[in-house]
């Protein structure tokens, strides 16, 4: 009996080893350039444990760049993954042939973890329907209506920084800017005054930090959940912590009940979601868009919070960091702000912010050097043969576009480590292939909140530059180190700068 068990185990082990070896021949059998994987992590052995995915994809990109190939194969665990490098091919996959690659392949569990079924993650017809319903809520006119709410937060932010400088000139700007974005989103999405500057440990901030900094699962487990979503769903696996999910569901429920009971109208994001919930229209005599369920409202409010909280605060932090390292650029950005304010009667407005072109160039250059999302992922929804190639991608095959690495390619951006906002002046940008710069993605799944995030960042940075000067200090980490565990390309040790009032 013992020998039979040993024999069975040996047969299973030999079969597994054989399957893995055969699996790791996947790209070789298809004559695709690839990097030799190592079991069990494939080509991503350091992910989450040692480093963020950005430097990993940079090394892979550099390897394939030397081979001068339009795409290259790697393995995440034992799953084959195809990098896409050629900008024409990227445009084809994201735009022209989008219907072959409509999904990101993000894990969600609508039954057990309803907040995870937000617009960033859901797929197929559900995504198309929801996108059509929500797109009108992010028009320029509707974003403009939130401006007074954002400006109130800007004023509180600057006053708080003024008070902080009385005790120390050194400030951790990533922490301060995350409070700013929490307050903006609390006001614009939930109609709640969070007062994060006065109460830094308020519930919104506390649960926001848990959602980003204390992930429920390791990057490896998250990948397994994505790769085997049906099985993970059947097991009831969740992406979010129960207390985080419970908090946001309760806040949305309380907000909806209070507004409907008191008939409160605030002209914010939640108002628009409520109109869709109750009437299916954004205007009383407007077009029928379709009603939203409570779960859909809660999931969209959650992604609005999470997407706007960490991505915007991180982008703004890196902008101040780069301006501190480049004082001449900072002075030019400040002059842009002051001249524009003078032109618009000394007041920040939608039109004034739209006029601050050099400040926008600075933000764009920051997003080039430090894109909050380092990669774009797509899953093939049906079999697809790459143009000008015999390579057939089967349904379910994952492709990846290495945004961080492309943003640091000297072929696209000469001297990529230099911070040079002039790269985004219209005449220089026009000479560059637009598909080498993708901080918000591209195609039908481009970030829906892109304009809101841009306004939030420009208003915050304009307010700060108008009143304060930023420089490096002994605690400034040069170069900045990226967090290895956060999906967002955030700083591992904060961003410490010296601030002084003008």
QUIRANOR-V905032 format. One record per residue. N is the residue number from 0. SS is DSSP state (@ for helix, = for strand, . for the rest). PSI is psi in whole degrees, -180 to 180 (none if undefined). OMEGA is omega as a letter, one per 40 degrees, with the letter a starting at -180 (999 if undefined). Layout:
BEGIN
n->N ss->SS psi->PSI omega->OMEGA
n->N ss->SS psi->PSI omega->OMEGA
END
This chain:
BEGIN
n->0 ss->. psi->-46 omega->i
n->1 ss->@ psi->-45 omega->a
n->2 ss->@ psi->-34 omega->i
n->3 ss->@ psi->-42 omega->i
n->4 ss->@ psi->-46 omega->i
n->5 ss->@ psi->-42 omega->a
n->6 ss->@ psi->-43 omega->i
n->7 ss->@ psi->-45 omega->i
n->8 ss->@ psi->-44 omega->a
n->9 ss->@ psi->-41 omega->i
n->10 ss->@ psi->-44 omega->i
n->11 ss->@ psi->-45 omega->a
n->12 ss->@ psi->-47 omega->i
n->13 ss->@ psi->-41 omega->i
n->14 ss->@ psi->-42 omega->i
n->15 ss->@ psi->-45 omega->i
n->16 ss->@ psi->-42 omega->i
n->17 ss->@ psi->-41 omega->a
n->18 ss->@ psi->-41 omega->a
n->19 ss->@ psi->-45 omega->i
n->20 ss->@ psi->-42 omega->i
n->21 ss->@ psi->-40 omega->a
n->22 ss->@ psi->-42 omega->a
n->23 ss->. psi->0 omega->i
n->24 ss->. psi->4 omega->a
n->25 ss->@ psi->-52 omega->a
n->26 ss->@ psi->-33 omega->i
n->27 ss->@ psi->-41 omega->a
n->28 ss->@ psi->-23 omega->a
n->29 ss->. psi->11 omega->i
n->30 ss->. psi->38 omega->i
n->31 ss->. psi->132 omega->i
n->32 ss->. psi->134 omega->a
n->33 ss->= psi->165 omega->i
n->34 ss->. psi->132 omega->a
n->35 ss->. psi->124 omega->i
n->36 ss->. psi->165 omega->i
n->37 ss->= psi->129 omega->i
n->38 ss->. psi->140 omega->e
n->39 ss->. psi->-5 omega->a
n->40 ss->. psi->0 omega->a
n->41 ss->= psi->-121 omega->a
n->42 ss->. psi->15 omega->a
n->43 ss->. psi->42 omega->a
n->44 ss->. psi->-25 omega->a
n->45 ss->. psi->-3 omega->a
n->46 ss->= psi->123 omega->i
n->47 ss->. psi->-29 omega->a
n->48 ss->. psi->-40 omega->a
n->49 ss->. psi->-37 omega->a
n->50 ss->= psi->165 omega->i
n->51 ss->. psi->164 omega->a
n->52 ss->@ psi->-22 omega->a
n->53 ss->@ psi->-55 omega->i
n->54 ss->@ psi->-26 omega->i
n->55 ss->@ psi->-49 omega->a
n->56 ss->@ psi->-28 omega->i
n->57 ss->@ psi->-44 omega->i
n->58 ss->@ psi->-43 omega->i
n->59 ss->@ psi->-43 omega->a
n->60 ss->@ psi->-46 omega->a
n->61 ss->@ psi->-39 omega->i
n->62 ss->@ psi->-51 omega->a
n->63 ss->@ psi->-29 omega->i
n->64 ss->@ psi->-39 omega->i
n->65 ss->@ psi->-27 omega->i
n->66 ss->@ psi->-12 omega->i
n->67 ss->. psi->54 omega->i
n->68 ss->. psi->151 omega->a
n->69 ss->. psi->-17 omega->i
n->70 ss->= psi->163 omega->a
n->71 ss->= psi->152 omega->a
n->72 ss->= psi->142 omega->i
n->73 ss->= psi->-178 omega->i
n->74 ss->= psi->131 omega->i
n->75 ss->= psi->109 omega->a
n->76 ss->. psi->-117 omega->i
n->77 ss->. psi->6 omega->a
n->78 ss->= psi->128 omega->i
n->79 ss->= psi->140 omega->a
n->80 ss->= psi->135 omega->a
n->81 ss->= psi->117 omega->i
n->82 ss->= psi->141 omega->i
n->83 ss->= psi->125 omega->a
n->84 ss->. psi->-32 omega->a
n->85 ss->. psi->125 omega->a
n->86 ss->@ psi->-34 omega->i
n->87 ss->@ psi->-40 omega->i
n->88 ss->@ psi->-38 omega->i
n->89 ss->@ psi->-46 omega->i
n->90 ss->@ psi->-43 omega->a
n->91 ss->@ psi->-46 omega->a
n->92 ss->@ psi->-38 omega->a
n->93 ss->@ psi->-25 omega->a
n->94 ss->@ psi->-71 omega->a
n->95 ss->@ psi->-48 omega->a
n->96 ss->. psi->33 omega->a
n->97 ss->@ psi->-36 omega->a
n->98 ss->@ psi->-16 omega->i
n->99 ss->@ psi->-25 omega->a
n->100 ss->. psi->60 omega->a
n->101 ss->. psi->-12 omega->a
n->102 ss->= psi->147 omega->a
n->103 ss->. psi->-20 omega->a
n->104 ss->. psi->25 omega->i
n->105 ss->. psi->144 omega->i
n->106 ss->. psi->135 omega->i
n->107 ss->. psi->156 omega->a
n->108 ss->= psi->91 omega->a
n->109 ss->. psi->-33 omega->a
n->110 ss->. psi->-52 omega->a
n->111 ss->. psi->-18 omega->a
n->112 ss->= psi->67 omega->a
n->113 ss->@ psi->-28 omega->i
n->114 ss->@ psi->-22 omega->a
n->115 ss->@ psi->-14 omega->a
n->116 ss->. psi->56 omega->i
n->117 ss->. psi->177 omega->a
n->118 ss->. psi->-27 omega->i
n->119 ss->. psi->-30 omega->a
n->120 ss->. psi->-39 omega->a
n->121 ss->. psi->165 omega->a
n->122 ss->. psi->172 omega->i
n->123 ss->@ psi->-146 omega->a
n->124 ss->@ psi->-32 omega->i
n->125 ss->@ psi->-43 omega->i
n->126 ss->@ psi->-46 omega->a
n->127 ss->@ psi->-44 omega->a
n->128 ss->@ psi->-46 omega->a
n->129 ss->@ psi->-40 omega->i
n->130 ss->@ psi->-42 omega->i
n->131 ss->@ psi->-36 omega->i
n->132 ss->@ psi->-39 omega->a
n->133 ss->@ psi->-22 omega->a
n->134 ss->@ psi->-41 omega->a
n->135 ss->@ psi->-17 omega->i
n->136 ss->@ psi->-9 omega->a
n->137 ss->@ psi->25 omega->i
n->138 ss->. psi->161 omega->a
n->139 ss->@ psi->-41 omega->a
n->140 ss->@ psi->-40 omega->a
n->141 ss->@ psi->-35 omega->i
n->142 ss->@ psi->-39 omega->i
n->143 ss->@ psi->-33 omega->a
n->144 ss->@ psi->-21 omega->i
n->145 ss->. psi->-5 omega->a
n->146 ss->@ psi->-45 omega->i
n->147 ss->@ psi->-35 omega->i
n->148 ss->@ psi->-43 omega->a
n->149 ss->@ psi->-41 omega->a
n->150 ss->@ psi->-34 omega->i
n->151 ss->@ psi->-43 omega->i
n->152 ss->@ psi->-40 omega->i
n->153 ss->@ psi->-44 omega->a
n->154 ss->@ psi->-44 omega->i
n->155 ss->@ psi->-39 omega->a
n->156 ss->@ psi->-51 omega->a
n->157 ss->@ psi->-39 omega->i
n->158 ss->@ psi->-40 omega->i
n->159 ss->@ psi->-43 omega->i
n->160 ss->@ psi->-40 omega->i
n->161 ss->@ psi->-47 omega->a
n->162 ss->@ psi->-40 omega->a
n->163 ss->@ psi->-35 omega->a
n->164 ss->. psi->-12 omega->i
n->165 ss->. psi->-26 omega->a
n->166 ss->. psi->-30 omega->i
n->167 ss->. psi->140 omega->i
n->168 ss->. psi->-10 omega->a
n->169 ss->= psi->126 omega->a
n->170 ss->= psi->150 omega->i
n->171 ss->= psi->100 omega->a
n->172 ss->@ psi->-27 omega->i
n->173 ss->@ psi->-39 omega->i
n->174 ss->@ psi->-47 omega->a
n->175 ss->@ psi->-41 omega->a
n->176 ss->@ psi->-29 omega->i
n->177 ss->@ psi->-31 omega->i
n->178 ss->@ psi->-40 omega->i
n->179 ss->@ psi->-50 omega->a
n->180 ss->@ psi->-33 omega->i
n->181 ss->@ psi->-47 omega->a
n->182 ss->@ psi->-39 omega->i
n->183 ss->@ psi->-48 omega->a
n->184 ss->@ psi->-36 omega->i
n->185 ss->@ psi->-42 omega->a
n->186 ss->@ psi->-45 omega->a
n->187 ss->@ psi->-29 omega->a
n->188 ss->@ psi->-33 omega->a
n->189 ss->@ psi->-9 omega->a
n->190 ss->. psi->29 omega->a
n->191 ss->. psi->133 omega->i
n->192 ss->. psi->103 omega->a
n->193 ss->. psi->-32 omega->a
n->194 ss->. psi->49 omega->a
n->195 ss->. psi->-21 omega->i
n->196 ss->. psi->-36 omega->i
n->197 ss->. psi->-34 omega->a
n->198 ss->. psi->81 omega->a
n->199 ss->. psi->-18 omega->a
n->200 ss->. psi->29 omega->i
n->201 ss->. psi->164 omega->a
n->202 ss->@ psi->-40 omega->a
n->203 ss->@ psi->-46 omega->a
n->204 ss->@ psi->-41 omega->a
n->205 ss->@ psi->-47 omega->a
n->206 ss->@ psi->-28 omega->i
n->207 ss->@ psi->-42 omega->i
n->208 ss->@ psi->-38 omega->i
n->209 ss->@ psi->-44 omega->a
n->210 ss->@ psi->-35 omega->a
n->211 ss->@ psi->-40 omega->a
n->212 ss->@ psi->-18 omega->a
n->213 ss->. psi->74 omega->a
n->214 ss->. psi->145 omega->a
n->215 ss->. psi->-34 omega->a
n->216 ss->. psi->158 omega->i
n->217 ss->. psi->160 omega->i
n->218 ss->@ psi->-34 omega->i
n->219 ss->@ psi->-46 omega->i
n->220 ss->@ psi->-40 omega->i
n->221 ss->@ psi->-43 omega->i
n->222 ss->@ psi->-42 omega->i
n->223 ss->@ psi->-39 omega->i
n->224 ss->@ psi->-41 omega->i
n->225 ss->@ psi->-43 omega->a
n->226 ss->@ psi->-32 omega->a
n->227 ss->. psi->57 omega->a
n->228 ss->@ psi->-41 omega->a
n->229 ss->@ psi->-43 omega->i
n->230 ss->@ psi->-43 omega->a
n->231 ss->@ psi->-38 omega->i
n->232 ss->@ psi->-44 omega->a
n->233 ss->@ psi->-33 omega->i
n->234 ss->. psi->-4 omega->i
n->235 ss->. psi->26 omega->a
n->236 ss->. psi->140 omega->a
n->237 ss->. psi->152 omega->i
n->238 ss->. psi->-35 omega->a
n->239 ss->. psi->152 omega->i
n->240 ss->. psi->144 omega->a
n->241 ss->@ psi->-37 omega->a
n->242 ss->@ psi->-34 omega->i
n->243 ss->@ psi->-49 omega->i
n->244 ss->@ psi->-45 omega->a
n->245 ss->@ psi->-40 omega->a
n->246 ss->@ psi->-49 omega->a
n->247 ss->@ psi->-38 omega->i
n->248 ss->@ psi->-41 omega->a
n->249 ss->@ psi->-44 omega->a
n->250 ss->@ psi->-45 omega->i
n->251 ss->@ psi->-44 omega->i
n->252 ss->@ psi->-47 omega->a
n->253 ss->@ psi->-40 omega->a
n->254 ss->@ psi->-46 omega->a
n->255 ss->@ psi->-48 omega->a
n->256 ss->@ psi->-42 omega->a
n->257 ss->@ psi->-46 omega->a
n->258 ss->@ psi->-40 omega->a
n->259 ss->@ psi->-36 omega->i
n->260 ss->@ psi->-44 omega->a
n->261 ss->@ psi->-1 omega->a
n->262 ss->. psi->50 omega->a
n->263 ss->. psi->133 omega->i
n->264 ss->. psi->126 omega->a
n->265 ss->. psi->-2 omega->a
n->266 ss->. psi->40 omega->i
n->267 ss->. psi->-174 omega->a
n->268 ss->@ psi->-41 omega->a
n->269 ss->@ psi->-37 omega->i
n->270 ss->@ psi->-45 omega->a
n->271 ss->@ psi->-40 omega->i
n->272 ss->@ psi->-38 omega->i
n->273 ss->@ psi->-38 omega->i
n->274 ss->@ psi->-41 omega->i
n->275 ss->@ psi->-37 omega->i
n->276 ss->@ psi->-44 omega->a
n->277 ss->@ psi->-31 omega->a
n->278 ss->. psi->-18 omega->a
n->279 ss->. psi->8 omega->i
n->280 ss->. psi->153 omega->i
n->281 ss->. psi->-22 omega->i
n->282 ss->. psi->151 omega->a
n->283 ss->. psi->-39 omega->a
n->284 ss->. psi->19 omega->a
n->285 ss->. psi->-178 omega->a
n->286 ss->. psi->143 omega->i
n->287 ss->. psi->117 omega->a
n->288 ss->. psi->-38 omega->a
n->289 ss->. psi->144 omega->a
n->290 ss->. psi->154 omega->i
n->291 ss->. psi->144 omega->i
n->292 ss->. psi->166 omega->i
n->293 ss->@ psi->-43 omega->a
n->294 ss->@ psi->-38 omega->i
n->295 ss->@ psi->-41 omega->i
n->296 ss->@ psi->-47 omega->a
n->297 ss->@ psi->-42 omega->a
n->298 ss->@ psi->-41 omega->a
n->299 ss->@ psi->-39 omega->i
n->300 ss->@ psi->-37 omega->i
n->301 ss->@ psi->-46 omega->a
n->302 ss->@ psi->-32 omega->i
n->303 ss->@ psi->-42 omega->i
n->304 ss->@ psi->-54 omega->a
n->305 ss->@ psi->-41 omega->a
n->306 ss->@ psi->-40 omega->a
n->307 ss->@ psi->-26 omega->a
n->308 ss->@ psi->-61 omega->a
n->309 ss->@ psi->-37 omega->a
n->310 ss->@ psi->-46 omega->a
n->311 ss->@ psi->-44 omega->a
n->312 ss->@ psi->-36 omega->i
n->313 ss->@ psi->-45 omega->i
n->314 ss->@ psi->-41 omega->i
n->315 ss->@ psi->-39 omega->i
n->316 ss->@ psi->-46 omega->i
n->317 ss->@ psi->-31 omega->i
n->318 ss->@ psi->-47 omega->i
n->319 ss->@ psi->-38 omega->i
n->320 ss->@ psi->-49 omega->a
n->321 ss->@ psi->-36 omega->i
n->322 ss->@ psi->-33 omega->i
n->323 ss->@ psi->-36 omega->i
n->324 ss->@ psi->-20 omega->a
n->325 ss->. psi->76 omega->a
n->326 ss->@ psi->-31 omega->i
n->327 ss->@ psi->-39 omega->i
n->328 ss->@ psi->-42 omega->i
n->329 ss->@ psi->-44 omega->a
n->330 ss->@ psi->-38 omega->i
n->331 ss->@ psi->-40 omega->i
n->332 ss->@ psi->-41 omega->i
n->333 ss->@ psi->-41 omega->i
n->334 ss->@ psi->-38 omega->i
n->335 ss->@ psi->-45 omega->a
n->336 ss->@ psi->-50 omega->a
n->337 ss->@ psi->-42 omega->i
n->338 ss->@ psi->-39 omega->i
n->339 ss->@ psi->-41 omega->i
n->340 ss->@ psi->-41 omega->i
n->341 ss->@ psi->-40 omega->i
n->342 ss->@ psi->-30 omega->a
n->343 ss->. psi->31 omega->i
n->344 ss->. psi->23 omega->i
n->345 ss->. psi->7 omega->a
n->346 ss->. psi->139 omega->i
n->347 ss->. psi->129 omega->i
n->348 ss->. psi->173 omega->i
n->349 ss->@ psi->-44 omega->a
n->350 ss->@ psi->-38 omega->i
n->351 ss->@ psi->-46 omega->a
n->352 ss->@ psi->-38 omega->i
n->353 ss->@ psi->-24 omega->a
n->354 ss->@ psi->-14 omega->a
n->355 ss->. psi->70 omega->a
n->356 ss->@ psi->-40 omega->a
n->357 ss->@ psi->-37 omega->i
n->358 ss->@ psi->-39 omega->i
n->359 ss->@ psi->-39 omega->i
n->360 ss->@ psi->-40 omega->i
n->361 ss->@ psi->-45 omega->i
n->362 ss->@ psi->-42 omega->i
n->363 ss->@ psi->-40 omega->i
n->364 ss->@ psi->-35 omega->i
n->365 ss->@ psi->-45 omega->i
n->366 ss->@ psi->-24 omega->i
n->367 ss->@ psi->-51 omega->a
n->368 ss->@ psi->-37 omega->a
n->369 ss->. psi->65 omega->a
n->370 ss->. psi->125 omega->a
n->371 ss->. psi->-38 omega->i
n->372 ss->. psi->115 omega->a
n->373 ss->. psi->-18 omega->a
n->374 ss->. psi->155 omega->i
n->375 ss->= psi->133 omega->i
n->376 ss->= psi->143 omega->i
n->377 ss->= psi->149 omega->i
n->378 ss->= psi->138 omega->i
n->379 ss->. psi->126 omega->a
n->380 ss->. psi->-19 omega->i
n->381 ss->. psi->166 omega->a
n->382 ss->. psi->140 omega->a
n->383 ss->= psi->129 omega->i
n->384 ss->= psi->124 omega->a
n->385 ss->. psi->136 omega->i
n->386 ss->. psi->145 omega->i
n->387 ss->. psi->30 omega->a
n->388 ss->. psi->153 omega->i
n->389 ss->. psi->2 omega->a
n->390 ss->. psi->124 omega->i
n->391 ss->= psi->122 omega->i
n->392 ss->= psi->122 omega->a
n->393 ss->. psi->158 omega->i
n->394 ss->. psi->132 omega->a
n->395 ss->. psi->-14 omega->i
n->396 ss->. psi->137 omega->a
n->397 ss->= psi->136 omega->i
n->398 ss->= psi->155 omega->a
n->399 ss->= psi->134 omega->i
n->400 ss->= psi->116 omega->a
n->401 ss->. psi->82 omega->a
n->402 ss->@ psi->-51 omega->a
n->403 ss->@ psi->-48 omega->a
n->404 ss->@ psi->-41 omega->i
n->405 ss->@ psi->-36 omega->i
n->406 ss->@ psi->-18 omega->a
n->407 ss->. psi->18 omega->i
n->408 ss->. psi->118 omega->a
n->409 ss->. psi->-20 omega->i
n->410 ss->. psi->-35 omega->i
n->411 ss->. psi->-40 omega->a
n->412 ss->. psi->92 omega->a
n->413 ss->. psi->142 omega->a
n->414 ss->. psi->63 omega->a
n->415 ss->. psi->-23 omega->a
n->416 ss->. psi->-12 omega->i
n->417 ss->. psi->139 omega->i
n->418 ss->. psi->106 omega->a
n->419 ss->. psi->90 omega->a
n->420 ss->@ psi->-23 omega->a
n->421 ss->@ psi->-15 omega->i
n->422 ss->@ psi->-27 omega->a
n->423 ss->@ psi->11 omega->i
n->424 ss->. psi->144 omega->a
n->425 ss->@ psi->-42 omega->a
n->426 ss->@ psi->-36 omega->i
n->427 ss->@ psi->-41 omega->i
n->428 ss->@ psi->-33 omega->a
n->429 ss->. psi->-24 omega->a
n->430 ss->. psi->-4 omega->a
n->431 ss->. psi->144 omega->i
n->432 ss->. psi->122 omega->a
n->433 ss->@ psi->-19 omega->a
n->434 ss->@ psi->12 omega->i
n->435 ss->@ psi->-2 omega->a
n->436 ss->. psi->105 omega->a
n->437 ss->. psi->56 omega->a
n->438 ss->. psi->-23 omega->a
n->439 ss->. psi->11 omega->a
n->440 ss->. psi->-168 omega->a
n->441 ss->. psi->163 omega->i
n->442 ss->@ psi->-168 omega->a
n->443 ss->@ psi->-22 omega->i
n->444 ss->@ psi->23 omega->i
n->445 ss->. psi->152 omega->a
n->446 ss->. psi->121 omega->a
n->447 ss->. psi->-26 omega->a
n->448 ss->. psi->17 omega->a
n->449 ss->@ psi->-47 omega->a
n->450 ss->@ psi->-39 omega->i
n->451 ss->@ psi->-44 omega->i
n->452 ss->@ psi->-40 omega->i
n->453 ss->@ psi->-45 omega->i
n->454 ss->@ psi->-44 omega->i
n->455 ss->@ psi->-45 omega->a
n->456 ss->@ psi->-45 omega->a
n->457 ss->@ psi->-40 omega->i
n->458 ss->@ psi->-44 omega->a
n->459 ss->@ psi->-47 omega->a
n->460 ss->@ psi->-38 omega->i
n->461 ss->@ psi->-42 omega->i
n->462 ss->@ psi->-43 omega->a
n->463 ss->@ psi->-46 omega->a
n->464 ss->@ psi->-27 omega->i
n->465 ss->@ psi->-26 omega->a
n->466 ss->@ psi->-18 omega->a
n->467 ss->= psi->155 omega->i
n->468 ss->= psi->141 omega->a
n->469 ss->= psi->139 omega->i
n->470 ss->= psi->169 omega->i
n->471 ss->. psi->161 omega->i
n->472 ss->. psi->-179 omega->a
n->473 ss->. psi->-28 omega->a
n->474 ss->. psi->-1 omega->i
n->475 ss->. psi->126 omega->a
n->476 ss->. psi->117 omega->a
n->477 ss->. psi->118 omega->e
n->478 ss->. psi->162 omega->a
n->479 ss->. psi->141 omega->i
n->480 ss->. psi->134 omega->a
n->481 ss->= psi->145 omega->i
n->482 ss->. psi->138 omega->a
n->483 ss->. psi->-17 omega->a
n->484 ss->. psi->-24 omega->a
n->485 ss->. psi->136 omega->i
n->486 ss->. psi->-39 omega->i
n->487 ss->. psi->147 omega->a
n->488 ss->. psi->68 omega->a
n->489 ss->. psi->162 omega->i
n->490 ss->= psi->136 omega->a
n->491 ss->. psi->-33 omega->a
n->492 ss->. psi->30 omega->a
n->493 ss->. psi->-179 omega->i
n->494 ss->. psi->100 omega->a
n->495 ss->= psi->129 omega->i
n->496 ss->= psi->161 omega->i
n->497 ss->= psi->133 omega->i
n->498 ss->= psi->141 omega->i
n->499 ss->= psi->142 omega->a
n->500 ss->= psi->139 omega->a
n->501 ss->. psi->none omega->999
END
